Each structure stands twice: as C-alpha cells, then as structure tokens.
C-alpha cells in the first residue's frame, strides 16, 4: 500500500468535499503517494488497465454502497487491493472490514497490518451485491428515497403513492427457499460464509407499512413488523414480468426466473481486523 488512486462520491451519505480533501491530505501525510483521483459520477471510474499503467497498488474508496459496488465491478479482475472508507449512510461494508467508521484510523491500521481477503457476495445475472439485495414491492420506495436525498420535492407525492399501492399489492414469490412465506413485501438477501441469509418482511397492517415506507425514504431498512429468516445457497424469482430489485441500494431490473446464488470475490479487499 504505497501508490494510491482515490475514488470519491461527494453525493453519497456522509461524504463531503471537505472530508474527501482531509482524507487525501491524511494519505499524503502518512508517506503514501496519491497517484490520481476520481470524483464519481462526474469522472469515469478507472479501469484495471489504467491503474496498472500508473503503477497503482491500492484503490481507496470513500463513498456509499452504490459507488463502491460500481467501482469494485470495474476493478473485479484487477490484481491490486481495494481499501473501503466509510462515506455512505450505513457503511456496513466498512464496518465489516474494519469494525471502525473513522477513516484516519482505518488508514493507519491498513498501513500497519492490513491484509487482503475475499468476501462472500450475492450473485445475480449481470450484477453482484456486496452488502445486500432487496426484492419485493418495497423496492419501489427507492424512487421516493432518491428524490428526498436530492432535495427534489417535485414528483415525491406521486412516487410515494405508487410505492404505497405496490406495497399493498401482491408480494414477491421465490422458489428454493424452504420456510419462506409467499407474498412478502420485502426480502433482504445478504451473503454469509457458506450461505445466503434471507429475511422476509410481511407488513400488512397500516403501522407496519408506514414504518416500512418511511425507513426506505429516510434510511435503510425496517426493523419493525414480522420477519421470517431463512437460509439457502441459491434460489429463483417467480413471475412472468421483470421485477425491480435493489443491489447495494441501486435499482436494477431482474428478468423472470432469475437465479440468485452465493458467490465470492477474489482476495481484493483490505481488512484491518486481525480476526477477520
């Protein structure tokens, strides 16, 4: 970890220009060489070839889950390392890898004893979820969430009404998940070592539905309402129409009968946990 490329997204949850500049100064202050910098999405993400040409050994990501996913996808076959710094709202990946949300402390620890590991992921056709996949009608709340985050109130009412109608409609049905109730409003899928953790929320009453929608607009997930938890190595979606899903918080469309599997990355991510 000597020659770095710094990738930021100041539109992510907690990332700001001032924080990004402070981290860049901290990297330089610890004797590291900052070869280049990308301000995503204004700048295109670097490729493995461009980083190799610049003799970069580590990509440092200060952004939210969606930007991290995009950058890791672009660098999936790169032989360097990726250091995740918490720049989003929940910062689940940074906590998983470091157990800390202090960027300066993470950089110091990475220099002292950081090492590369592979991570389990949720594999979908053409996509990978590092943090989590969300299926079901509740995924439609993402449109309202993005309007709130962007400070755009125009169109918010229509987005809320549409999400509300779909949440009250038919829930999602999956094949290959024993014990899972059919018709859940939301299914959260996370990758663990050796299995997929599948948590389904069936929120039918007014209060639970309100919490479900509001958590999507203002945060990440709903802790209230009935939850059914199951495990599987793979499963398939049912239905005859494409369905909206959220991959690390970003919307994608899944074709009917899509197979979701447990996967793993290469040894790409730097962890500072000694017992990871």
Buried (B, 14 or more C-beta within 10 A) or exposed (E): BEBBBBBBBBBBBBBEEEBBEEBBEBBEEEEBEBBBBBBBEEEEBBEBEBBBEEEBBBBBBBBBBBBBBBBBBBBEEBEBBBBBBBBBBBBBBBEBBBBBBEBBEBBBBBBEEBBBBEBBBBBBEEBBBBBBBBBBBBBBBBBBBBBBBEEEEEEBEEBBEBBBEBBEEEBBBBEBBEEBBEBBBBBBBBBEEEBBBBBBBBBEEEEBBBBBBBBBBEEBBBEEBEBBEBBBEBBBBBBEEEBBBBBBBBBBEBEEEBBBBBBEBEEBBBBBBEEE
